[in-house]
Amino acid sequence: MGDLYSPIFIIPFIIAYYFWILVLPILVAQLLVYMLTKHFGWELKKKHKWLWIILLASIWITYPWFSIVEDIEGRVVDVTGQPIEGVLVTALWEYEPIIPVTDLISRSGSNAAQAREAVTNKEGRYRIYGFTYLPSFNHKLRLLEPEVRFYHEDLRVDYRLSKFLGTTYPPNFDWGIIRESSWNGLDVVMVISDNGSLQNGYSGSLWGFVSDVLSEDNDNCMWTNIPNAIITRLKATKNSVWISEDTVKFGRRSLPRNMEKCGVDVSFFEGLDEWNIKTVQ
């Protein structure tokens, strides 16, 4: 089987993609304008006709124009159905370009649109709060389920025992403005992890989640939504945060973050050992 990124595969895909994204909306908009002018007897000048075509095509291309993401509530239990307290639950939503301006297909995936976390209580229940996503230019919330992960020392998720959304295909996508999730209301079963490499994989995925959030630009305060995830990874990797007045850096080479602008102070890092926090002038 050939390389999926070779020209023989990618060129037809690019042609089909741009036809779906750009050409088809313009053709449909042109048909609608023609039908409306015939029905109402409008006599539009050519430039006005194309203004209407572009307007209608833009409405289609950019839909949904914003997204309202609803809360996700669920429960984490063991094989006997008993609740598990203290499980860190993370959720990552991604955005994608409406019209790709560089590479159509990226091996690194999309970027973080929003990140949330929760910790299960004594009943094993958690709640990840929703949000309203107002996309920037040429962006929209990816039409996929959020990536939801569960972390607890020496435990792993058993998807065979859990009521997992991946057991049905295709997944329950939400294509409208209101975005619900198939994760909502699910019971997730965690079992003892007897495989060290598997546990390391889950640990690595947490680091990947934190890295995705911290890789966003300096003006983004998304990182303040995931204090437990950040602290857990800093403690596990024995990395430090560097704090200078209201500026914090997660490692010397990371982007600086303004704590005052994001509404947090040093107490955000409660739970870290003293040597994890480096104060510099």
FENFENWO-V35576 format. One record per residue. N is the residue number from 0. OMEGA is omega as a letter, one per 40 degrees, with the letter a starting at -180 (NA if undefined). Layout:
n = <N,N>
omega = <OMEGA,OMEGA>
This chain:
n = <0,1,2,3,4,5,6,7,8,9,10,11,12,13,14,15,16,17,18,19,20,21,22,23,24,25,26,27,28,29,30,31,32,33,34,35,36,37,38,39,40,41,42,43,44,45,46,47,48,49,50,51,52,53,54,55,56,57,58,59,60,61,62,63,64,65,66,67,68,69,70,71,72,73,74,75,76,77,78,79,80,81,82,83,84,85,86,87,88,89,90,91,92,93,94,95,96,97,98,99,100,101,102,103,104,105,106,107,108,109,110,111,112,113,114,115,116,117,118,119,120,121,122,123,124,125,126,127,128,129,130,131,132,133,134,135,136,137,138,139,140,141,142,143,144,145,146,147,148,149,150,151,152,153,154,155,156,157,158,159,160,161,162,163,164,165,166,167,168,169,170,171,172,173,174,175,176,177,178,179,180,181,182,183,184,185,186,187,188,189,190,191,192,193,194,195,196,197,198,199,200,201,202,203,204,205,206,207,208,209,210,211,212,213,214,215,216,217,218,219,220,221,222,223,224,225,226,227,228,229,230,231,232,233,234,235,236,237,238,239,240,241,242,243,244,245,246,247,248,249,250,251,252,253,254,255,256,257,258,259,260,261,262,263,264,265,266,267,268,269,270,271,272,273,274,275,276,277,278,279,280>
omega = <a,i,a,i,i,a,a,i,a,a,i,i,i,a,a,a,a,i,a,a,a,a,a,i,i,i,i,i,i,i,i,i,i,a,i,a,i,a,a,i,i,i,a,i,a,a,i,i,a,i,i,i,a,i,a,i,i,i,i,a,a,i,e,a,i,a,i,a,a,i,i,i,i,a,i,a,i,a,i,a,i,a,i,a,i,i,i,a,a,i,a,i,a,i,i,i,i,i,a,a,i,i,i,a,i,i,a,i,a,a,a,i,i,i,i,i,i,i,a,i,a,i,a,a,i,i,i,a,i,a,i,a,i,a,i,a,i,i,i,i,a,a,i,i,i,i,a,a,a,a,i,a,i,i,i,i,i,a,i,a,a,i,a,a,a,a,i,i,e,i,a,a,i,a,a,a,i,a,i,a,i,i,a,i,a,i,i,a,i,a,i,i,i,a,a,a,i,i,i,i,i,i,i,i,i,i,i,i,i,a,i,a,a,i,i,a,a,a,a,a,a,a,a,i,a,a,a,i,i,a,i,a,i,i,a,a,a,i,a,i,a,a,i,a,a,a,i,i,i,a,a,a,a,i,i,i,i,a,a,i,a,i,i,i,a,i,i,a,i,a,i,i,a,a,i,a,i,i,a,a,NA>
